[in-house]
Structure formats: C-alpha cells, structure tokens
C-alpha cells in the first residue's frame, strides 16, 4: 500500500492509502477501511463503504482527482449504489 497524496494539504499522515488490487484495479482505504475502488481499464468507480464522513470524503475526492474524475459531494456519494 502507498499513502494517498493530498492536493490541498501537506499529508494525510497515513490515514488514506491506495492499494493496487490487480493490474486494472486500485482501492482506497481511509482509516484502514476499504471505501471505494477504481477500475483503470473500464473507468468504473465503485462505492464500497456504506457511511459518510467529511474527512473520508476528502480522501475520496483526492483519490478521484488522481484519475481525472470529478469531485463529488455528500449527496452524490450517498446516491451511488453500494457494491461489494
């Protein structure tokens, strides 16, 4: 795993990490919890975590920005289907 690099602050201090699950899939962990994943081939972003927190949303948006995906707010996050 590697630390997620934030865009608007110095560091997430190890609280947001990226795991390359397979050659085509990258996962985001926030505070040790799997939150979402992104398929590098299909471009599909998948919500896995059921909850919401403002801090984790910062992690999610910086993760999305890494892959040129638009940032999202609480409403958009909560409207995504939860997949496991």
C-alpha distances in whole Angstrom, upper triangle without the diagonal:
4,7,9,13,16,19,21,20,19,16,14,14,10,12,10,6,6,5,7,10,12,14,15,13,10,9,10,9,12,13,11,13,12,14,15,14,15,17,17,20,22,21,21,19,19,19,18,18,22,23,23,22,23,20,17,19,19,15,16,18,16,14,17,18,16,17,21,21,24,23,24,26,26,29,27,24,26,28,25,26,23,22,20
4,6,9,12,16,18,17,15,12,12,11,9,11,9,5,5,7,9,12,14,15,16,14,11,11,10,10,12,13,12,14,14,15,15,15,15,17,17,21,23,21,21,19,20,20,19,20,23,23,23,22,22,18,16,18,17,13,15,17,14,12,16,16,13,16,19,20,22,21,23,25,26,28,27,24,26,28,26,27,24,23,22
4,6,9,13,15,13,12,9,8,8,6,8,6,4,6,9,12,15,17,18,19,16,13,12,10,9,10,11,12,14,14,14,15,15,16,19,18,22,24,22,22,19,20,20,19,19,22,22,21,19,19,15,14,16,14,11,13,14,12,11,14,15,13,15,18,19,21,19,21,22,23,26,25,22,25,27,25,26,24,24,23
4,6,10,12,11,11,8,7,9,8,8,6,5,6,10,12,15,18,18,18,15,12,11,8,9,10,12,13,14,13,13,13,13,14,17,17,20,22,19,19,17,18,17,18,17,21,20,19,17,16,13,12,13,11,8,10,11,8,7,11,11,9,12,15,15,17,15,17,19,20,23,22,19,22,24,22,24,22,22,22
4,7,9,9,8,7,7,10,10,11,8,9,10,13,15,18,20,20,20,18,14,14,12,13,13,15,16,17,17,16,16,16,16,19,18,22,23,20,21,19,20,20,21,20,24,22,20,19,17,14,14,14,11,9,11,11,8,8,12,10,9,13,14,16,17,15,18,20,21,24,23,21,24,26,24,26,25,25,25
4,6,6,7,6,7,10,11,11,9,11,12,16,18,21,23,23,22,20,17,16,13,14,13,15,17,18,18,16,17,17,17,20,20,24,24,21,22,19,20,20,21,20,23,21,19,17,14,12,12,12,8,8,10,9,6,8,11,10,10,13,14,15,15,13,16,17,19,22,21,19,22,24,23,26,25,25,26
4,6,8,9,10,13,15,15,13,14,15,19,20,23,25,25,24,22,19,18,16,17,16,18,20,21,21,19,19,19,19,22,21,24,25,21,22,20,22,21,23,22,25,23,20,18,16,14,14,13,10,10,12,10,7,10,11,9,9,13,13,14,14,12,15,16,19,22,21,20,23,25,24,27,26,27,28
4,7,9,10,13,16,15,14,16,18,21,23,26,28,28,27,25,22,21,18,19,17,19,21,22,22,20,21,22,22,25,24,28,28,24,25,22,24,23,25,23,25,23,20,18,14,13,14,13,9,11,13,11,9,13,14,12,13,16,16,16,16,13,16,16,19,22,21,20,23,25,25,28,28,29,30
4,6,8,10,13,13,13,15,17,21,23,26,29,29,28,26,22,21,18,18,16,17,20,21,22,21,21,23,23,26,26,29,30,27,27,24,25,24,25,24,26,24,21,18,15,12,14,14,11,11,14,13,11,14,16,14,15,19,19,19,19,16,18,19,20,24,23,22,25,27,27,30,29,30,31
4,7,9,12,13,13,15,17,20,23,26,28,28,28,26,22,22,19,18,17,17,20,22,23,22,23,23,24,27,26,30,31,28,28,26,27,26,27,25,28,26,23,20,18,15,16,17,13,13,16,16,13,15,18,16,16,20,20,21,21,19,21,22,24,27,26,25,28,30,29,32,31,31,32
4,5,8,9,9,11,14,17,20,23,26,26,26,24,20,19,15,15,13,14,16,18,19,19,20,21,22,25,24,28,29,26,27,24,24,23,24,22,25,23,21,18,16,13,14,15,12,11,14,14,12,13,17,16,15,19,20,21,21,19,21,21,22,26,25,23,26,29,27,29,28,29,29
4,6,6,6,9,12,15,18,21,24,25,25,22,18,16,13,12,10,10,13,15,16,15,17,18,20,23,23,27,28,25,25,22,22,21,21,19,22,20,17,15,13,10,10,12,10,8,12,13,11,12,15,15,15,18,20,20,20,18,19,19,20,24,23,21,23,26,25,27,25,26,25
4,6,8,10,13,16,19,22,25,26,26,23,20,18,15,13,11,10,12,15,17,17,19,21,22,25,26,29,30,28,27,24,24,23,23,21,23,22,20,17,16,13,13,16,13,12,15,17,14,15,19,19,18,21,23,23,24,21,23,23,23,27,26,24,26,29,28,29,27,28,27
4,6,7,10,13,16,18,22,23,23,21,17,15,12,10,9,8,9,12,14,15,17,18,20,23,23,27,28,26,25,22,22,21,20,19,22,20,19,17,17,13,13,16,14,11,14,16,14,14,18,18,17,20,22,23,24,21,22,23,23,27,26,23,25,28,26,27,25,25,24
4,7,10,13,17,18,22,23,23,20,16,14,10,8,6,5,7,10,12,12,15,16,19,22,23,27,27,25,24,21,20,18,17,15,18,17,15,13,13,10,9,12,11,9,12,14,13,13,16,17,17,20,22,21,22,19,20,20,20,23,23,20,22,25,23,24,22,23,22
4,7,10,14,16,19,20,20,17,13,11,7,6,5,6,8,9,10,10,12,13,15,18,19,23,24,21,20,17,17,16,15,14,17,16,15,13,13,10,8,11,10,6,9,11,10,9,13,14,13,16,18,18,19,16,17,18,18,22,20,17,20,22,21,22,20,20,20
4,7,10,12,15,17,17,14,10,8,6,5,7,8,8,10,9,10,11,12,13,16,17,21,22,20,19,16,16,16,15,15,18,18,17,16,17,13,11,13,13,9,11,13,11,9,13,14,13,15,18,18,19,18,19,20,21,24,22,19,21,24,21,22,20,20,19
4,7,9,12,13,13,10,7,6,5,6,9,11,10,11,10,10,10,9,11,13,13,17,18,16,16,14,14,15,14,15,19,19,19,18,19,16,13,15,14,10,11,13,11,8,12,13,11,12,16,16,18,17,19,21,21,24,22,19,22,23,21,21,19,18,17
4,6,9,11,11,9,6,5,7,8,11,13,11,12,10,11,11,9,11,12,13,16,18,17,16,15,14,15,14,15,19,20,21,21,21,19,16,18,17,14,14,16,15,11,14,16,14,14,18,18,21,20,21,23,24,26,24,21,23,25,21,22,19,18,16
4,6,7,8,6,4,6,9,11,15,17,15,15,12,14,12,9,10,10,10,13,15,15,15,14,14,16,16,18,21,23,23,24,24,22,19,20,20,16,16,18,16,13,15,16,14,13,17,18,21,21,22,25,26,27,25,22,25,26,22,22,20,18,17
4,7,8,5,6,7,10,12,15,18,15,15,12,13,12,9,10,10,11,13,15,15,14,14,14,15,14,17,20,22,23,24,25,23,20,21,22,18,17,19,18,15,16,19,16,16,19,19,22,23,23,26,26,28,25,22,24,25,21,21,19,16,14
4,5,5,7,10,13,15,19,21,19,18,15,17,14,11,11,9,10,11,13,14,14,15,15,17,17,20,23,25,26,27,28,26,23,24,24,21,19,21,21,17,18,20,17,16,20,20,23,24,25,28,28,30,27,24,26,27,23,22,20,18,16
4,6,8,11,15,18,21,24,22,21,18,19,16,13,11,9,8,9,12,13,14,15,16,19,19,22,26,27,28,29,30,28,25,25,25,22,20,22,21,17,18,19,16,15,18,19,23,24,26,29,30,31,28,26,28,28,24,24,23,20,19
4,7,10,14,17,20,23,21,20,17,17,14,10,8,6,5,6,9,10,11,12,13,16,17,20,23,25,26,27,28,27,23,23,23,20,18,20,19,15,15,17,15,13,16,16,20,21,23,26,27,28,24,23,25,25,21,21,20,17,17
4,7,10,13,17,20,18,17,13,13,11,7,6,5,6,8,10,10,10,10,10,13,14,16,20,22,22,24,25,23,20,20,20,17,15,17,17,13,13,16,14,12,15,15,18,19,20,23,24,25,22,20,22,22,19,18,17,15,14
4,7,10,13,16,15,14,11,11,9,6,5,7,7,11,12,11,11,10,10,12,13,15,18,20,20,21,22,20,17,17,17,14,12,14,13,10,11,13,11,10,14,14,17,17,18,21,22,23,21,18,21,21,18,18,17,15,14
4,7,10,13,11,10,7,8,6,4,6,9,11,14,14,13,12,10,9,10,10,12,15,16,17,18,19,17,14,15,15,12,10,13,13,9,11,14,12,12,16,15,17,17,17,19,20,22,19,16,18,20,16,17,14,13,12
4,7,10,9,8,6,6,5,6,8,12,13,17,17,15,14,11,10,10,10,10,14,14,14,15,15,13,10,11,12,8,7,11,10,7,10,12,11,12,15,14,16,15,15,17,17,20,18,14,17,19,16,17,15,14,14
4,6,5,5,4,6,8,9,12,15,17,20,21,19,17,14,13,12,10,10,13,13,13,13,15,12,9,12,12,9,9,13,12,10,13,15,15,16,19,18,19,17,17,18,18,21,19,16,18,20,18,18,15,15,14
4,5,5,7,7,9,12,15,18,20,23,23,21,19,16,15,13,12,10,13,12,11,10,12,9,6,9,10,7,8,12,12,11,13,16,16,17,20,18,19,17,16,17,16,19,18,15,17,20,18,19,16,17,16
4,6,9,9,13,15,18,22,23,27,27,25,23,20,18,16,14,12,14,13,13,11,13,10,8,12,12,10,12,15,15,14,17,19,19,21,23,22,23,20,20,19,18,22,21,18,19,22,21,21,19,19,18
4,7,9,12,14,17,20,22,25,26,24,22,19,17,16,13,12,14,14,15,14,16,13,11,14,15,12,13,17,17,15,18,20,20,21,24,23,24,22,21,22,21,23,23,19,20,23,21,21,18,18,16
4,6,9,12,15,18,21,24,24,22,20,17,14,12,10,8,11,11,12,12,15,13,10,13,15,12,12,16,16,14,17,20,19,20,23,21,22,20,19,19,18,21,20,16,17,20,18,18,14,14,13
4,6,8,12,15,17,20,20,18,16,13,11,9,7,7,10,11,13,14,16,14,11,13,15,12,11,15,15,13,15,18,17,18,21,19,20,19,18,19,18,20,19,15,16,18,16,15,12,12,10
4,7,11,14,17,19,19,17,14,11,9,7,5,5,8,9,10,11,13,12,8,10,12,9,8,12,13,11,12,15,16,16,18,16,17,15,14,15,14,16,15,11,13,15,12,13,10,10,10
4,7,10,13,16,15,13,11,7,5,5,5,7,10,11,12,14,15,14,11,11,13,10,8,11,12,9,10,14,14,13,16,13,15,14,13,15,14,16,14,11,13,14,11,11,9,9,9
4,7,10,12,12,10,8,6,5,7,8,10,13,15,16,17,18,17,14,14,15,12,10,12,13,9,10,13,12,11,14,12,15,15,15,17,17,19,16,13,15,16,13,13,11,10,10
4,6,9,9,7,6,5,6,9,11,13,16,18,18,20,20,19,16,15,16,14,11,12,13,9,8,12,11,9,11,10,13,14,15,18,19,20,16,14,17,17,14,14,14,12,13
4,6,6,5,5,7,8,12,13,16,19,21,22,23,24,23,20,19,20,17,15,16,16,12,11,14,13,10,13,12,15,17,18,21,22,22,19,17,20,19,16,16,15,13,14
4,6,5,8,9,12,15,17,20,23,24,24,25,26,25,21,21,21,18,16,16,16,13,12,13,11,8,11,12,15,17,19,22,24,25,21,20,23,22,19,19,19,17,18
4,6,8,11,13,17,19,22,25,27,27,28,29,28,25,24,24,22,19,20,19,16,15,16,15,11,14,14,18,20,21,25,26,27,23,22,24,23,20,20,20,18,19
4,5,9,11,15,17,21,23,25,25,27,28,27,24,23,24,22,19,19,20,16,14,17,16,12,14,13,16,19,20,23,24,24,20,20,22,21,17,17,18,16,17
4,6,10,13,16,19,21,23,23,24,24,24,21,20,20,19,15,15,16,13,11,13,12,9,10,9,12,15,16,19,21,21,17,17,20,18,15,16,17,16,17
4,6,10,13,16,18,20,20,22,23,23,20,18,19,18,14,15,16,13,11,14,14,11,12,10,13,15,15,18,19,19,15,14,17,15,12,12,13,12,14
4,7,10,13,15,16,16,18,19,19,16,14,16,14,11,12,13,10,8,12,12,10,12,9,11,12,12,15,16,16,13,11,14,13,10,11,11,10,12
4,6,9,12,14,15,17,18,19,15,14,16,14,11,13,15,12,11,15,15,13,15,12,14,14,13,15,15,16,13,10,12,12,8,8,7,7,9
4,6,8,10,11,14,16,16,12,12,15,13,10,12,15,12,12,15,16,15,17,14,15,14,12,13,13,13,11,8,9,10,7,7,5,6,8
4,6,9,11,14,16,16,13,13,16,14,11,15,17,14,14,18,18,18,20,17,18,17,15,16,15,16,14,11,11,12,9,8,5,5,6
4,6,8,11,14,14,10,11,14,13,11,14,16,14,15,19,19,19,21,18,19,17,15,15,13,15,14,10,10,12,10,10,7,8,9
4,7,10,14,15,12,12,16,15,13,16,19,17,18,21,22,22,24,20,20,18,16,15,12,13,13,10,8,11,10,9,7,9,10
4,7,10,12,9,10,14,14,12,15,18,17,18,21,22,23,24,21,20,17,15,13,10,12,13,9,8,12,11,12,10,13,14
4,7,9,7,7,11,11,10,13,15,15,16,18,20,21,22,19,18,15,12,10,7,10,11,8,8,11,12,13,12,15,16
4,5,5,6,9,10,10,12,14,15,16,18,20,21,22,20,18,15,13,11,9,12,13,11,11,15,15,17,16,18,19
4,6,5,6,9,10,11,13,14,15,16,19,20,21,18,17,13,11,9,8,12,13,11,12,16,16,19,18,21,22
4,5,5,7,9,10,11,13,14,16,17,19,20,18,17,14,13,12,11,15,16,13,15,18,18,20,19,21,22
4,5,5,6,9,10,10,12,14,15,17,18,16,16,13,12,11,11,14,14,11,13,16,15,17,16,18,18
4,5,5,6,9,10,10,12,14,16,16,14,13,9,8,8,8,11,11,8,11,14,13,16,15,17,19
4,5,5,6,9,10,10,12,15,15,14,13,9,10,10,11,14,14,12,15,17,17,19,19,20,22
4,6,5,6,9,10,11,13,14,13,13,11,11,12,13,16,15,12,15,18,17,19,18,19,19
4,6,5,6,9,10,11,12,10,11,8,8,10,11,14,12,9,13,15,13,15,15,16,17
4,5,5,6,9,10,10,8,8,5,7,9,11,13,12,10,14,15,14,17,17,18,20
4,5,5,6,9,10,9,10,8,10,12,14,17,15,14,17,19,18,20,20,21,22
4,5,5,7,9,9,10,9,11,14,15,18,15,13,17,18,16,18,18,18,19
4,5,5,6,5,7,7,9,12,14,16,13,12,16,16,14,17,17,17,19
4,5,5,5,7,7,10,13,16,18,15,15,18,19,17,20,20,21,22
4,6,7,10,10,14,17,19,21,18,17,21,22,19,22,21,21,22
4,6,9,11,13,17,19,21,18,17,20,21,18,20,20,20,21
4,7,9,12,16,19,20,17,17,20,20,18,21,22,22,23
4,6,9,13,16,16,13,13,17,16,15,17,18,19,21
4,6,10,13,14,11,12,15,15,14,17,19,20,22
4,7,10,12,9,10,14,14,13,17,18,20,22
4,7,8,6,7,10,11,11,14,16,18,20
4,6,5,6,9,10,11,15,16,19,21
4,6,5,6,9,10,13,14,17,20
4,5,5,6,9,12,14,17,20
4,5,5,7,10,12,15,18
4,5,6,9,10,13,16
4,5,8,9,12,15
4,6,9,12,16
4,6,9,13
4,6,10
4,7
4
